[in-house]
Amino acid sequence: MGQGQVRLGIDVGGTNTDVVIMGGQQVLASTTQFVNAPLSPLARRVVTSFVQAFADLSINAPIYISQNHGTLISTEMAMRYPILTCAAGPTNSIRGAAFLTGLTEAIVVDIAGTTSDIGLLLNNFPRETTTANYIGGVRTNFRMPGRWT
């Protein structure tokens, strides 16, 4: 540790996460667990509901969840790391446009009730943002779609 830095171990979601205090500001050494911890109960409830709905309808098929950058993860991974799915809405529109049109490169507009998101489709996937993402005021380095609202 450098001069003026203090390392604290805190329990976040059952995992010890390091917090480094630098110049009076807290910097998370592992923001992933810190951000996932409060989201995990909701993710478990949502995924459990999907699994139950499939069972109620006698659908015997695997369930996959969209990640922010356009690939899929298992329900177990989505429950453990829900932050990986938080920006999947616009991503799904961009990937859906690729599937429906057969295009590999396009500008896609996702028109919702009160907002519209514009994203770029490059090589069948959403172009990822090149800027930092802030979630709840915490700077993250998650793979997110580059989009304009």
N, C-alpha and C positions, 0 to 999 in steps of 0.2 A: 504494500500500500504506500502511496505517496504521502508527502507531508500534507496535512490538512484533510486527509481522507479517513473515514471511519467505515468499517464493514459491520453490518448487522445481519444476523440470520433471523428471518421471520418465517412463520409457518403460513403458507398460502396454499389452500386446497390439498393439504396433506403432504406437500413438498416443501422442503426448506429452500427458500429463495434468498439470494444475497441482495442486499440493498447497500449501495455505496453512497455515502454522504460526501459530496464534493462541493466546497465553497457554499455550504448551506443548502444545496439542492440535492434531492434524492434522485439517484440514477439507478434503475433496476438492471441488475446483471442478467436477469431472465424475465423479460416482460411477458413472455408467452404464458407462463404459469400464472403470473399475477393477473393478467387479463382474462384468462380462461376460468379461473376459480369462481367468480360470481356468475358466469354464464352457464356453467356446467349443469346446475339443477334444472334450468329451463331446457337445455339441450336434451337431457335425459328424459324429461317429460314429453317433449316433442317426438323424439325418436321412439320412445315406448308407445306413444299413440299411433305412430306409423306402423310399427310392428303389430300392434293389436288390430288395427284396421285391416291389414293384410290377412291376418289370421281369421278375423270375422268374415271376410269375403272369400275365404278359402284360396287365397292367392299364395302359391308356394314358389316364390321367386326371391332372389336376393334384393336387398334394398341398398342403394348407394346414394350418397349425398354429394351435391356439387360443392367444390371448393371455390374460393374467391378467384383463382386464376384459370378455372375451366376444366380441371380434371376431377375425378371422383374419389371419394374415400368411403370406407365402410361406416356402418352405423356406430360401431365401437369407437372409431377414430373421431367421428363427429361429436360424440358425447364427451370424449376426453379433451378434444381441442376445438370447441365450437367457434373460436375466433377465426378459424380457417374457412368458415362458411358465411361470415357476416356480410360480405359484399357479393354474394353469389347471385342475387337477383338480376342486376344488369349483365353479369357474366352469362347467366342462362339465356338471356335475350340474344346476346351476341353469338353464343354457340348455337342457339336455335336457328338464328338467321343463316348461319353457315350450313346447317343441316338442311333447312328448307329450300335454300337457293342453290346449293352446290358450289357457292363461291368460297374462295379461300382468303380473299382480301376484299374488304368493304368497309364503309362507314355505316354504322347501325344506330338507329334512333329507337330507344325504348320509351314509349309514351305511356305514362301512368296517369292516374287521376288528376294530380295537380302539378306534376313535374315531368320533365323529359330528361333522359340521360343519353348522351352521345358517346359511343365507343368505337374503337377501331378493331376490326377483325384482320389479323395478320397470320398467315399460315394456319388457318382454321381455329385459332385461339385469340382471345382478347389480348390486345396490347397491354402489357403491365405498366403501371405507373412508374415514373422515374423519380418521383418526389416522395418525401417521408409521409407516412400516414399517422394521423393522430386519432386515437380512440379513447374517449373519455379524458382527453387532455394528456394522454401518455403517448409519447412518440414510439412508434412500432416500426418493424422492418418486415412486415408480412407481405407476401405476394398479393397484390390487389390489382384489379383492373384499372387502367387509365381511363377516366371518363370525365365528361363535362356535363354539368347540370344546368 
